[in-house]
Amino acid sequence: MSATPASRTIVGKALPNIPWEARPATLSDVVWRYSANPIIPRDATPTSNSIFNSAVVPFGAGFAGVFRCDDKRRFMNIHAGRSADAMHWQIEPQPIEWHGDPEITKLQYRYDPRVTWLEDRYYVSWCNGYHGPTIGVGYTYDFKTFHQLENAFLPFNRNGVIFPRRIQGKYAMVSRPSDNGHTPFGDIFYSESPDMEHWGHHRWVMGTKGGWQSTKIGAGPTPIETTEGWLLFYHGVLTSCNGFVYSYSAALLDLDQPWKVIYRGGPYLMSPQTLYECVGDVPNVAFPCAALTDAETGRIAIYYGAADTVTGLAFCQVDEVLDWLKANSEI
């Protein structure tokens, strides 16, 4: 591993044990893949058909996370997991059991989780089946016991991602209103809440554009606070003659008014190009759901679902991403 220069761009804590692999000398891309991808195979639990679109955070001396595991019946649910190094994961064979109002905790389906440390606990958001897809919200202190709150919105909605701190005194979230199926549209919206249950003051953030993000877009990992704004990795979808193609890029949002976009990547940062991204249950998917950051070095490790089948890991450096955004912005 090569040393990374010190950076003070990320607002947050040092994470000296962040997973990291230096960019190959022959590669100039701003985001590069881990050479041992995929880090989580489709059969990492006894009953899993696929494990992807998963969220991880630092926890204690190691890491913990919530993982989408579709079982061999092809039911969609989310499981807890732990790791010492954030690369080798032990995922619980049984789905998370949620404590809360039985009207809300009754399982229809759960998928595509995100996890955010906020104030004194880890908040989990996911696509929750409740007479259609909406945003489920819950929390845990220890990744053993999980409590579910009210759904954030009415159906239909997906890609609900919670900010890691309050903004102007309110909890904040971005989401992507949708429909009940494989949505052929979708813009990103911002919402705020006084209590993590009642959401309002909705603001449009950004919509589709041409090319790789022409069909729909949606937020990826928890927004990363930087000295210049909120760094948001987001996915975009192109409709090809063979179906959807999921790639991802980044945008920089205003710190105090995150519905205002400062920069937005015109090109993608990563598209499905490897075998494990192009071949699987849903071909041609690179879908980011989590990012670990080290404020000391500016390193970022991105976890993404590949072909809706396995989980991949990619790396970048915050200052390089911001420089790339400024040079390639198309708002």
C-alpha positions as CSV (number, residue, x, y, z in Angstrom):
1,M,0.0,0.0,0.0
2,S,1.2,3.5,-0.8
3,A,0.8,6.5,1.5
4,T,-2.0,8.9,0.9
5,P,-1.3,12.6,1.6
6,A,-3.0,14.2,4.6
7,S,-6.4,15.8,3.9
8,R,-8.7,18.0,6.0
9,T,-11.5,18.1,3.5
10,I,-13.8,15.5,5.1
11,V,-15.6,16.7,8.3
12,G,-15.5,13.7,10.6
13,K,-13.3,11.2,12.4
14,A,-10.2,9.5,11.5
15,L,-10.6,5.8,10.5
16,P,-7.1,4.4,10.3
17,N,-8.3,0.9,9.6
18,I,-10.4,1.9,6.6
19,P,-10.1,-0.8,3.9
20,W,-7.8,0.5,1.2
21,E,-5.9,-0.6,-1.9
22,A,-3.7,1.8,-3.9
23,R,-4.8,2.8,-7.4
24,P,-3.1,0.6,-10.0
25,A,-0.2,2.5,-11.6
26,T,-1.7,1.9,-15.1
27,L,-5.1,3.4,-14.1
28,S,-6.1,7.0,-14.1
29,D,-9.8,6.7,-13.1
30,V,-10.9,8.7,-10.0
31,V,-12.7,5.6,-8.6
32,W,-11.0,2.2,-8.9
33,R,-12.1,-1.3,-8.0
34,Y,-10.7,-3.6,-5.3
35,S,-8.6,-6.2,-7.1
36,A,-10.2,-9.1,-5.0
37,N,-13.8,-8.2,-5.8
38,P,-16.4,-9.3,-5.1
39,I,-15.8,-9.1,-1.4
40,I,-19.2,-10.8,-0.5
41,P,-20.3,-13.7,-2.7
42,R,-23.9,-14.6,-3.3
43,D,-23.9,-17.6,-1.0
44,A,-22.3,-16.2,2.1
45,T,-25.2,-17.4,4.2
46,P,-26.7,-20.9,3.9
47,T,-30.0,-19.7,2.4
48,S,-28.9,-16.8,0.3
49,N,-29.4,-16.6,-3.4
50,S,-27.6,-13.2,-3.6
51,I,-26.1,-10.6,-1.2
52,F,-25.8,-7.0,-2.5
53,N,-26.9,-3.4,-2.1
54,S,-25.6,-3.4,1.5
55,A,-24.6,-0.8,4.1
56,V,-21.6,-0.8,6.5
57,V,-20.3,1.5,9.2
58,P,-17.4,1.6,11.7
59,F,-18.5,-0.2,14.9
60,G,-16.3,-0.7,18.0
61,A,-12.8,-1.8,16.9
62,G,-14.2,-3.2,13.7
63,F,-17.2,-2.8,11.4
64,A,-20.9,-3.7,11.3
65,G,-23.6,-3.5,8.7
66,V,-27.0,-4.4,7.3
67,F,-27.1,-6.5,4.2
68,R,-29.7,-7.2,1.5
69,C,-30.0,-11.0,1.3
70,D,-32.4,-12.5,-1.2
71,D,-33.0,-16.1,-0.1
72,K,-33.5,-19.2,-2.3
73,R,-37.2,-18.5,-2.4
74,R,-36.2,-15.1,-3.8
75,F,-37.7,-13.3,-0.8
76,M,-36.0,-10.0,-0.1
77,N,-34.9,-9.2,3.5
78,I,-32.1,-7.6,5.4
79,H,-29.6,-9.2,7.8
80,A,-27.0,-7.8,10.2
81,G,-23.3,-8.6,9.9
82,R,-19.9,-7.9,11.4
83,S,-16.3,-7.7,10.2
84,A,-12.9,-7.0,11.7
85,D,-11.5,-5.5,8.5
86,A,-14.6,-4.4,6.5
87,M,-13.6,-6.9,3.7
88,H,-14.3,-10.3,5.3
89,W,-17.9,-10.4,6.6
90,Q,-19.8,-12.7,8.9
91,I,-23.5,-12.2,8.0
92,E,-26.2,-13.5,10.3
93,P,-28.1,-16.4,8.7
94,Q,-31.4,-15.1,10.0
95,P,-33.0,-11.8,9.0
96,I,-33.2,-8.9,11.4
97,E,-36.1,-9.1,13.8
98,W,-37.6,-5.6,14.2
99,H,-39.3,-4.4,17.4
100,G,-42.2,-1.9,17.0
101,D,-45.8,-1.5,16.0
102,P,-46.9,-4.9,14.4
103,E,-48.8,-2.9,11.8
104,I,-45.5,-1.6,10.5
105,T,-43.1,-4.4,11.3
106,K,-45.1,-7.1,9.5
107,L,-42.9,-8.3,6.7
108,Q,-43.9,-7.8,3.1
109,Y,-40.3,-7.2,1.9
110,R,-37.2,-5.3,2.9
111,Y,-34.3,-4.3,0.6
112,D,-31.5,-1.9,-0.2
113,P,-30.6,-0.7,3.3
114,R,-28.5,2.3,4.3
115,V,-27.0,2.8,7.8
116,T,-26.1,6.2,9.3
117,W,-24.5,7.0,12.7
118,L,-26.4,10.0,14.0
119,E,-26.1,11.5,17.5
120,D,-26.3,8.4,19.7
121,R,-27.4,5.5,17.5
122,Y,-27.2,3.8,14.1
123,Y,-30.2,4.7,12.0
124,V,-31.2,2.2,9.3
125,S,-33.3,3.1,6.3
126,W,-34.5,0.7,3.6
127,C,-37.2,0.1,1.0
128,N,-40.0,-1.3,3.1
129,G,-43.0,-3.1,1.7
130,Y,-46.2,-1.6,3.1
131,H,-48.9,-1.8,0.5
132,G,-46.2,-0.9,-2.0
133,P,-42.6,0.3,-1.6
134,T,-41.9,3.1,0.9
135,I,-39.0,4.1,3.2
136,G,-38.7,2.1,6.4
137,V,-36.8,3.7,9.3
138,G,-35.4,2.1,12.4
139,Y,-32.4,2.2,14.7
140,T,-30.0,0.0,16.7
141,Y,-27.3,0.6,19.3
142,D,-25.5,-2.7,19.0
143,F,-26.5,-4.5,15.7
144,K,-28.3,-7.1,17.8
145,T,-31.5,-5.4,18.8
146,F,-33.3,-3.3,16.2
147,H,-36.3,-0.9,16.7
148,Q,-38.5,0.1,13.8
149,L,-40.1,3.6,13.6
150,E,-43.0,4.7,11.4
151,N,-42.5,4.6,7.7
152,A,-41.2,8.0,6.5
153,F,-43.5,8.4,3.5
154,L,-46.6,7.0,1.8
155,P,-46.0,4.5,-1.0
156,F,-44.4,4.8,-3.4
157,N,-40.8,5.7,-2.6
158,R,-37.3,4.2,-2.7
159,N,-33.6,5.1,-2.0
160,G,-34.2,6.9,1.3
161,V,-30.9,8.1,2.7
162,I,-30.5,9.9,6.0
163,F,-28.0,12.7,6.6
164,P,-25.4,12.0,9.4
165,R,-26.4,15.1,11.4
166,R,-29.3,17.5,11.8
167,I,-29.4,20.4,9.4
168,Q,-30.7,23.7,10.8
169,G,-32.1,21.7,13.8
170,K,-34.0,19.1,11.7
171,Y,-33.3,15.5,10.7
172,A,-32.8,15.3,6.9
173,M,-33.2,12.7,4.2
174,V,-33.1,12.4,0.4
175,S,-35.4,10.0,-1.4
176,R,-36.7,9.0,-4.8
177,P,-40.5,9.0,-5.3
178,S,-41.4,6.2,-7.6
179,D,-44.2,3.8,-8.5
180,N,-45.0,0.2,-7.6
181,G,-42.9,-1.6,-10.2
182,H,-39.6,-1.3,-12.0
183,T,-39.9,2.5,-12.0
184,P,-39.1,4.1,-15.4
185,F,-38.7,7.6,-13.9
186,G,-37.3,9.2,-10.7
187,D,-35.8,12.4,-9.3
188,I,-34.1,13.0,-6.0
189,F,-36.0,15.0,-3.3
190,Y,-34.9,16.4,0.1
191,S,-37.2,16.2,3.2
192,E,-36.8,17.1,6.8
193,S,-38.2,16.0,10.1
194,P,-38.3,17.2,13.8
195,D,-38.5,13.7,15.2
196,M,-37.5,11.1,12.5
197,E,-41.2,10.2,12.0
198,H,-43.0,13.2,10.6
199,W,-41.4,14.3,7.3
200,G,-42.1,17.4,5.3
201,H,-40.7,20.6,3.7
202,H,-39.9,18.6,0.6
203,R,-37.6,20.1,-1.9
204,W,-36.5,19.0,-5.4
205,V,-32.8,18.3,-5.5
206,M,-32.1,17.1,-9.1
207,G,-33.6,15.1,-11.9
208,T,-32.5,13.0,-14.8
209,K,-30.2,14.1,-17.6
210,G,-29.0,12.5,-20.8
211,G,-27.0,9.3,-21.3
212,W,-26.2,7.1,-18.3
213,Q,-28.7,8.9,-16.1
214,S,-31.5,9.5,-18.5
215,T,-34.1,7.2,-17.0
216,K,-33.9,7.7,-13.3
217,I,-31.5,8.6,-10.5
218,G,-31.3,7.9,-6.8
219,A,-29.1,8.6,-3.8
220,G,-26.4,6.1,-2.8
221,P,-24.4,6.1,0.5
222,T,-25.0,8.4,3.4
223,P,-23.9,12.0,2.3
224,I,-20.4,12.8,3.3
225,E,-19.8,16.2,4.9
226,T,-16.9,18.1,3.5
227,T,-15.6,21.6,4.0
228,E,-17.1,22.4,0.6
229,G,-20.5,20.8,0.8
230,W,-22.2,17.4,1.1
231,L,-20.6,14.9,-1.2
232,L,-23.4,12.6,-2.5
233,F,-22.6,9.6,-4.6
234,Y,-25.7,8.7,-6.6
235,H,-26.8,6.1,-9.2
236,G,-28.2,6.8,-12.6
237,V,-30.0,4.5,-15.0
238,L,-30.0,4.3,-18.7
239,T,-32.6,2.2,-20.6
240,S,-30.8,0.2,-23.3
241,C,-32.2,-2.2,-25.8
242,N,-31.5,-5.0,-23.3
243,G,-32.9,-3.2,-20.2
244,F,-31.7,-0.9,-17.4
245,V,-28.0,-0.1,-16.9
246,Y,-27.0,1.2,-13.4
247,S,-23.9,3.4,-13.1
248,Y,-22.9,6.0,-10.5
249,S,-21.4,9.4,-10.1
250,A,-21.3,12.2,-7.5
251,A,-22.7,15.6,-6.8
252,L,-21.9,18.3,-4.2
253,L,-24.8,19.8,-2.3
254,D,-24.9,23.0,-0.2
255,L,-24.2,22.4,3.5
256,D,-27.2,24.5,4.8
257,Q,-29.6,24.0,1.9
258,P,-28.8,20.5,0.5
259,W,-31.5,20.8,-2.2
260,K,-29.1,23.2,-3.9
261,V,-26.6,21.5,-6.2
262,I,-23.2,23.1,-6.4
263,Y,-21.6,20.6,-8.8
264,R,-22.8,17.4,-10.5
265,G,-20.8,15.0,-12.5
266,G,-21.6,14.8,-16.2
267,P,-19.9,11.5,-16.8
268,Y,-20.2,8.5,-14.6
269,L,-17.5,7.6,-12.1
270,M,-18.1,3.9,-12.5
271,S,-20.3,1.8,-14.8
272,P,-20.8,-2.0,-15.0
273,Q,-17.8,-3.3,-16.9
274,T,-16.4,-6.4,-15.1
275,L,-17.9,-9.9,-15.4
276,Y,-19.4,-9.7,-11.8
277,E,-21.1,-6.4,-12.6
278,C,-22.4,-7.4,-16.0
279,V,-23.5,-11.0,-15.4
280,G,-25.8,-12.0,-12.6
281,D,-29.5,-12.0,-11.6
282,V,-29.8,-8.5,-13.0
283,P,-27.1,-7.8,-15.5
284,N,-25.3,-4.4,-15.8
285,V,-25.6,-3.0,-12.3
286,A,-23.1,-1.0,-10.2
287,F,-25.3,0.3,-7.3
288,P,-23.5,2.1,-4.4
289,C,-25.1,1.9,-0.9
290,A,-22.3,2.7,1.6
291,A,-19.1,4.6,2.0
292,L,-16.5,4.5,4.7
293,T,-14.4,7.7,5.2
294,D,-11.1,8.6,6.9
295,A,-11.0,12.3,7.6
296,E,-7.2,12.1,8.3
297,T,-6.3,11.0,4.8
298,G,-9.4,11.8,2.7
299,R,-9.7,8.1,1.7
300,I,-13.2,6.8,0.8
301,A,-14.2,3.1,0.4
302,I,-17.4,2.6,-1.5
303,Y,-19.6,-0.6,-1.2
304,Y,-21.7,-1.3,-4.2
305,G,-24.1,-4.0,-5.4
306,A,-22.9,-5.8,-8.6
307,A,-25.5,-7.3,-11.0
308,D,-27.9,-7.6,-8.1
309,T,-26.0,-10.6,-7.0
310,V,-22.7,-9.9,-5.1
311,T,-21.1,-7.0,-3.2
312,G,-18.1,-5.1,-4.6
313,L,-15.7,-2.5,-3.1
314,A,-14.1,0.5,-4.7
315,F,-11.8,3.3,-3.6
316,C,-11.3,7.0,-4.2
317,Q,-9.8,10.1,-2.5
318,V,-12.1,13.0,-1.6
319,D,-9.9,15.8,-3.0
320,E,-9.6,14.0,-6.3
321,V,-13.4,13.5,-6.5
322,L,-14.0,17.2,-5.8
323,D,-11.5,18.3,-8.3
324,W,-13.1,15.9,-10.9
325,L,-16.5,17.3,-10.1
326,K,-15.4,20.9,-10.6
327,A,-13.8,19.9,-14.0
328,N,-16.7,17.8,-15.2
329,S,-19.8,19.4,-13.6
330,E,-23.1,19.5,-15.6
331,I,-25.9,20.9,-13.5
